[in-house]
Amino acid sequence: MLSDIVAPWISPLPLCLVGAVLLSFTVRGRWRRRGLLLCLALLWACSTQWASNALVRWWESGAVALPAAKLPQADAIVMLGGISSRPAPGTPDDRFEWQDAVDRLLEARRLLRLGVAPRLVLSGGGRDAGDGDSEARRLARWLIAEGTPPEQVVVEPRSRNTAENAAAVVSLAREHGWERLVVVTSALHVPRAKRAFAKHDRTPHFHAVDHQSEYYAPLRKAFVPSASNLLATHRVWHEMLGIAYYRITGRSG
């Protein structure tokens, strides 16, 4: 997809580096120096904890995580995928390579065990959507191996992104008559997921996990640039671009 090619270049690090290179070859004199300093300053700011943490906290401010006892009784819990990496060839079937967002699966399983809903929908095939071993199918095997009854696990293996997650889940809900859904996803992902479901006139309860913001940034390291802070900034940037893209393409409600 074109978006997969373009999106990685529209983020703080590539933009600053490409901008610096273009300035070096196209601008002369003090304007070049000023432009280069601006690129460096932006890259530094995006890499510091005080800036990245403030940005992440602002973006996650609307993501709610209620105690399980206060969650509405639902017809289905929905876990949005994108939490694991495809195993390398030769990897045993019971081996998984988890990403940071594995909190989604662990919390969804916990809510299922607590009786928030009678079933758990695993939505998402990722880059393997549609083949015989998509992420949703691998996660279903893991849940069942860990003791979850097979009849409580519903697999939606074909969606490749958030917009397709929403469309596929809403279609399943209409087919089976599910009215109330609890969607489990990362706090950073909640704003985009809300808009994707709103496109289909659905407003499920969103249960946020995997919060990335910290309560404070110690002064001694608040202004020290690091790769982890730049990654946090990149993740928020990615969500902002995703929402903008959905609006442009009509995938947002």
N, C-alpha and C positions, 0 to 999 in steps of 0.2 A: 504494500500500500504506500501511496505517496506520503501520507502523514508519518509513516515509520521512517522514511528517509529524511524528511525535512525537520521533524520535531527535535531530534537530537542536536541540531545545529542552532536551534532557537532557545538557548539556555545561557546562563551567565558566563560560563567558561569559554565556550566556542565564540560567543558574541564578542567578548573582550579580546580574545586572541586574534580573531579575524579582523576586528576593528583596528587593533594595533598594527597588524600587517598592512592593511589598506592605507592607514595613515602614513606609515613609513615610506610607501612608494608613491603616494599621490599628493601629499601635502608637504610644503616646505616651511622653514623658518619657525617662528615661535608658535604658530598654530599647530604645527606637528607636535611640538613638545607638550603643548597644553592638551592636545588630544590623547597623546600617549599617557600623560599623567592621569587624565580622566579615566581611561581604560584600566590603569593600574589601581586607581582609587576605588572604582566600582568592583573590581575583582577582589580587592582586599576587604571591602565592606561585606560582600557576599560570603566571605570566608571567615568572618569573625562571629563569635558566639552571640554578642550583643545584638547584632543585626539579624542573624539567621533565627535565633531563638524568639525574638520579637515577631518576626514574620510568621514562623510556625505557630506560635501561640495565638496570633490574630486569626490565622486561617482555621485553626482547630476550635476556635471559641464557640462555634455553634454545634459542635459534635458532642452529643450527650451520651453518657454511660450510666444508666440507672442500675441500682441493685436488682438482681433477678426477681426478687419478691415484688418489686414495683413495676415490672414490665407487664404490658397487657397480655392476656391469654391470646395466643395466636393459632392459626391453622397450620402455619409452617414457619420454620426458621430458615432463612436464606443466607448462605455464606457466599460472598463474591470471591471468585478465584484470583489467582496471581500470587500464590504463597509458596510455590515450590519450583525447583528447577528440574528439567528433564534429566533423569539419571543417565550417566554415561553408558555406552554399550558394554554389556557384560555385568552390569550392576545387578545384584540379586533383587528379586521382586519385592522383598520386604524392606528394602533400603530406600530412604527418601532424603533428598537434599532440600532442606527447608530454607526459606528466605525470612527476612525480619517479620513479614506480615503473617507468620504462622499463628500469631495470637488469634487471628480470625477463626481458624479451625478449632483451636483449643477452647475458645469461649463459646463457639457455636455448639460444640459437643457438650460443654458444661450446661448450657441452657436447655439442651435437649434432655439431659439426664434429670434436670430439675423440673421438667414437665411444662416448660413455657409453651411448647407446641408438641404435637405427636410425631412430627417428621422434620427432617433436615434436608434441605435442597442444596446440593453442591453445584454451583453454577460456574462454568468456565472451562474451556478447553485450552485456552492460551494459544501458543503457536502450534500446538498439536490438535487444534479443534477439528473434529470430524474424523480423526483417525481412530484406530482401535485402542489406543492407550492414551487418551487425553488426560489432563490433570484431574478433572472431576472423577474420572474412573479410577485413577490411582489413589486419590484421597478416599474414595468409597471403600476400596480394598483395605486401606489402612484402618478406617473406622471400624469396619466389620471385624478385622483381625484383633482390634483392641476391645472388642466386646459389644459394639453397638449392633442391635438387631437389624438384619438386612432390610426388613420391611419398614424401618424408620428412615432409610436413606434413599433419597431421590436424586438421580444423576441427570444433570443438564450439560452435555459434553461439547456443544458446538459453538457457543459464543466465544468471541475472541477479544472483546473489549467491554467496557462498562455499558455502552449503549446497547450492545447485543445481549449482555447479561439481563438488562432490564426488560427488553423485548421478549426474550425467551422465558423469563420467570413469570411475567404477566400473562403470557400465553398459557403456561402451565397452570397458573392460578385460575384462569377463566375455564380451562378444560376440566379441572377437578373441583371447581366451586370453592376455592379458598378465598376468603374475604380479608382476613387479617394476617399480615406478614410482619415478621421481625427480621430486618436485614442487618447482618453483622459484617462490618467492614472497618478498615482503618480510619482513624479520625481525619487524616488528611484527605481521604478519598470521599468522605461523606458529602461535601457540597456538590461534587460532580455526579455522584450516584443519585442524590435527591433529584437533580434536574433530569437525569436520564429516566427515572421512574415517572416523574411528573409528565413527561412526554406522552405516557400511556395512561394518563389520568389515574395514577395510583399514588397514594401517599402512605407507604408503609412506615412503621416505626423503625428508625435507624439506631442501632446499638453500636456505639463507637468503641473500638479497641486500638491498641498499638499507638497510643499517643506519643508524639515525638518531642513536644515542648518540655522544657525544664522550668522549675519554679523560679530559679534565679541563675544568673551567670556570675560566678565569682570574679571579682574585679581583676584578680591577678592573671586571668586568662580570657577576660571578656573581649580584648582587642587583639588577641593573638590569632592569626589566620591558621586554619587547619582544613584538611580535606573533608573531614566529617561535617564541619559546619557548611562547607560549600555544597556537599551532598544534600544537606537538609534544605538549603535554599533552592537547589535544583528541583527537589521534590515538590515544593510549593509552586515553583515556576511551571513545572510539568502539569500540575492540576489546573492552574490558571489557563494555560494554553489549551488544555483539554476542554474546559468549559467554553472558551472562546470558539474553538473548532466545532463543538456541538451546536452552538448557537448559529454559526455560519451555515452549517450543513443541515439544520433543522432537526437535530437529534435531542434538543433540550426543550423541556417544558417551561 
